[in-house]
């Protein structure tokens, strides 16, 4: 199976609700690599790399929080990188 890397922007109620910590926990559990960070406009930016099914599982896990309300997701596939682990920026 081939790995993919995705650049994703999440909008909605995604800051100050544990989004980045939940992302890291899910990414670590699924052995995904990449990073997540808050943006100045209230959205969250992420790059995540791994198997497509695992990336989808990670996003589903993030959405299960009662505090996080994702309104929109903008994603595009980007070139693979040589990351080690998943980091909060």
C-alpha positions in Angstrom: 0.0 0.0 0.0 1.2 3.5 -0.9 1.5 6.4 1.5 0.0 9.7 0.7 0.6 13.2 2.2 -2.2 15.7 2.5 -2.3 19.4 3.3 -5.6 20.2 5.0 -7.2 23.4 6.3 -10.0 23.0 8.9 -12.5 25.8 9.6 -15.2 26.1 12.2 -14.8 25.9 15.9 -11.3 24.3 15.7 -9.2 26.5 18.0 -9.2 26.4 21.8 -11.1 23.1 21.8 -8.3 20.6 21.9 -8.1 20.1 18.1 -4.3 20.0 17.9 -3.9 17.7 20.9 -6.6 15.3 19.6 -4.9 15.4 16.2 -1.6 14.4 17.7 -3.1 11.6 19.8 -4.9 10.2 16.8 -1.8 10.5 14.5 0.4 8.8 17.1 -2.1 6.0 17.5 -2.1 5.4 13.7 1.6 5.9 13.2 1.0 8.9 11.0 3.6 11.7 10.4 3.3 15.4 9.9 2.3 18.5 11.8 -0.6 20.6 12.9 -0.8 24.4 13.7 -3.3 27.2 14.4 -3.6 29.9 11.9 -4.2 33.6 12.6 -7.7 33.5 11.0 -9.0 30.9 13.5 -8.5 27.9 11.2 -6.2 25.0 11.7 -3.6 23.8 9.2 -2.3 20.3 9.0 0.0 18.2 6.9 -0.4 14.4 7.5 1.3 11.5 5.8 0.5 7.8 5.9 -2.0 5.3 4.4 -5.1 7.0 3.1 -7.3 4.8 5.3 -5.4 5.8 8.4 -5.6 9.5 7.5 -9.4 9.2 7.1 -9.6 7.4 10.5 -7.6 10.2 12.1 -10.0 12.9 10.7 -13.0 10.8 11.9 -11.4 10.6 15.4 -11.0 14.4 15.5 -14.6 14.9 14.6 -15.9 12.8 17.5 -15.1 15.5 20.0 -18.2 17.3 21.2 -16.2 20.5 21.4 -14.8 20.5 17.9 -17.2 21.6 15.1 -15.6 21.4 11.7 -17.5 23.5 9.2 -15.3 23.0 6.1 -12.2 21.0 5.1 -10.0 22.1 2.2 -7.5 19.4 1.3 -5.0 18.7 -1.5 -2.4 16.0 -2.0 1.2 17.2 -1.7 4.6 15.5 -2.2 5.8 13.0 0.5 8.3 14.3 3.1 10.7 12.6 5.4 9.0 13.4 8.7 9.5 11.6 11.9 6.5 11.6 14.1 3.6 14.0 14.3 4.2 17.4 15.8 2.1 20.3 17.2 3.6 23.6 15.9 
